[in-house]
Amino acid sequence: MSASKLSAIFNAKSVAVIGASTKPGTVGNDLLKNLVAPKDGKPFLGEVYPINPKADEIFGKPVYKTIGEVPGSVDLAVLCLNAKFILDTIEQCKAKGVQGIVIISAGFKEVGKEGAELEKQVTAKVREAGIPLVGPNCLGIINPYINLNASFAAKSALVGHLGFISQSGAFCTSVLDYAEARHIGFSKFVSFGNKADVDEIQMLEYLSDDADTKVIALYLESIGDAKQFIEVASKVFWEKGKPILCIKSGRSAEGAKAVSSHTGSLAGGDAEYAAIFKQSGVQRVDTINELFNLAALYTTQPLPKGNRLAIITNAGGPGIMATDAAIAAGLKIAHLDPKTEEALKSNPLIPDAAALHNPVDVIGDAHSDRYQVAVGIVMADENVDCGVIVLTPQSMTDSDNCGKLLPEVVKKCGKPVVGAFMGVERVAEGVKNLVDQGVPNYAFPEDAVQSLAAATRLVETSKMQNRTYAEYKDIDIAAAEKYIAEQLGDASEKYLTQAEARPIFEAYKLPMLKSGIAASADEAGCFVSKNGGKFVLKVMSNDVKHKFDAGGVILNVEGGDAAKKAYEQIYANIAKNVPGAKIDSILIEQMADSGDEVIVGCSRGGLGPLMMFGLGGTFVELFKVVQFRLAPMWKVTAEEMVRSIKSFKKLDGFRGTPKRDIAAVIDVILRTSAMVVNHPEIAEFDINPLIVHSEGKGASVADSRIQLRKK
C-alpha cells in the first residue's frame, strides 16, 4: 500500500460519518461532535457529512440518508454502525469514490468465529476496491495539524511531532490525557484496533515519510510479519533517522512450550519480540511514563554525541541523587575543564559558596540569572555531552523566569539539556514555560538522567550500519533438503541424534570433528585404534536428552582397549540412570582442542526461527547467559548478538586468558541462520557445546541435535 493512499485518510479534506447519531453519549454522536463542535473549539478544517437515515440535522449540519446522497466528494468515511451493515456500506463507499475508511464498530474477530469470518470478508472487499481501511474495533484517527479528530476520544491531541500508533483504543484515551498533562503533542494519532487491513508496518512506512513526524511510538499486542517489520522499522530508524519507541504487552512465557532443545526451553513467550525490536532498532519501553519521558526528549532535543553528563542544581541532595542515578544508568559524570571552573568562579553572579565541580551547585538562593550563567558556561565545555538542570522551589527561587529564560541558553549550546524542576504547584508555571519552548521537564532527577542514558543507547544503536546478509556459495542446500526428506519420510516429525544431524551440518560447512558410529565394543575399539589420538564416546538415544548427566559421555578415550571399556561403561550407566532407554548406537568423536564452550541453537516460534547464542555446556539453562535474534539476520546482528552476552569478556581475553575466535562463532551463527531459513522443517536445533578455540584457530561442533517437523 502506497503512502499516498494513507495520506487520503490523514489529510482528508472531507469526512462522512456513517452512523452519526442524535443521541448524546453514543459513539456516533461523540465522534461527529469531535469533528464539528469539539471541546477545544477547533473544528475540522474540511467538510463534514453526517449520514443517518432517520435524522435531518445534527450539530447544525444537514444529515444525509446515505453516502450516495452527499453532494460533494468524500475522502474519508468513518463507520460507526452495527457490524452487520458494514459490508453493504463499504459497497456504497466504493461507489461514491471514497479514498479511505475507518471502521470504529466492534463485532468482528474479537467476538468469535462469526465475527472473524465477517472481518475476513471486510478485508477482502476493501482490498479489492483498493480502499485503505483502519480498524475495525478501534478508537479512530487524529491529525491535529488539520483539526481532524475522527475518533470518539474525550479530547483531541496537541500539535507536535510524535506519531503514535496503538492496537488498543482504551490505551489511547489514557495516552491523550497523559500527554496533555506533559505538554506533549502529536503529528498523527492512530488506533488501528483489529488491523484487518492497515497494520503497524504500513503505518511505519507512512510515518517514515511524514514531515511532521520526528519520533514514532507504538503500543502493540502482536506483530503480523516479523521479517517485514524488521526491514521496514530498520529503514525508518537507520535511514530516515526517526527513533521508534514501543510498548509491547503480553510478556509472559505462558504460551511458550518447552521442547527438546535448550533453545526451546529458554525462549520464553517474549523472546521473539525482544529479538525483533533489537534487530530493527526499536527502543522498547515498559511503561507509559517511560514512553513519554523518551518521546519528550527525542522530539525536542538533539541526540547526545557521548555519555558525559553535567548536572546544574540549586540543592546538594537532588544533585547527589542525579549523580547516583546517572552512574546506575550508564552515564559518566563529566570532568569539567579547569577553564570552565575558572569561568564559573570569576563570574560575579556565582557566589563563593557555590560548588564548581560537577555537579555544579549554584546553591539555594539562585535566581534565573545565576542559572542562565551557570548553564551557559557548563554546557559550553567540550567535555560535556548532555545536561540536566535540577531546580527545587525554595522561597527565593523564581522558577517561572527560569522556565522562560533557560530554553534560549539550551538552544545555543546545541546539546541535549533537560529540566528536573521538582515539585507540583510551585513549579507548574515554570515547567509550562520550559516545555512550551521545547525543553522537556521531568518530575525527578532520576527520570531525567535515565532518559538521557536511553538517548545515548539509541545513539550507539544507530551506529550499527552495514545491514547486509552473509552469502555462502559453499553450502549445499539440495543435499540437506534431500537428506531431511529421507529422514522424515512419512513421519510428521523426527529427532536427529548428533550422528544423524551431522550430514545437515556438513552441508552447511560447519566445523565438524572426525567421528564414527559403533554398534559394538569391538567396532569402537577398531575405530579408535585406526584413527589414533583422543576421542569421546557418546550415547545416541532419543530417550537420553542430557547425555552427560546420565553417564552417556566418556572423555579422553585413547587406544582400542580403552574404547571397548568406555563403550560397555556407557551401556551400564544408561541402564542404571535411564532405565528402559533405547540406545541406537555409540558416537565416537575426536576430542576437540581446548577452548570455551558456547551454545548456538534455534527454536521455531510463531514469528519465525528464533536463533540463540550464549554461554554453553551443562549449565546453560541454569545461568541463562543467552541472547536471541530472529533469522535471517544481518552480519552486524550476529556480531552484536555475540558481543551482547554478559560472558563476552571471557571470550575476548579476560585477565590474560586467550582471546577466542569470535569470527568463527559469528560464522557458525550466520551459517545456521541460513540453514533454518532454507529448511523450515528444522523446528529446533542445538549445538552445545560449540568449542571456541584461540583466535585464528576456529571452532568445533562438539555436540548437537536437530528436531525435524513437517511444514
Disulfide bonds with the S-S distance in Angstrom:
none
